């Protein structure tokens, strides 16, 4: 089976840290650690099946199809496959203003 390298870019690492802090503050550090572990696991699973995701609808509507996403509800992991690398660009809470976040982060 072909394996890809998963690279979590700095913005996505910051997203993961922010999610951890938010869940730890509003729920518990234990639950935050579980959420973080599951999100990181989801990212790493892309090394085996990077094309299992789909184009985020907000990007598809404007013709940007270079990115895909997978979900761990309510979180959305936005990534791009380039050669043998999978670049995780964003880990976003789907309840937020995702179109604005994507515009700022991916369409600069």
Buried (B, 14 or more C-beta within 10 A) or exposed (E): EEEBEBBBBEBBEEBBEEBBEEBBEEEEEEEBEEBBEEBBEBBEBBBEEBEEBEBBEBBEEEEBEEBBBBEBEEBBBBBBBEEEBBBBBBBBBEEEEBBEBBBEBBEE
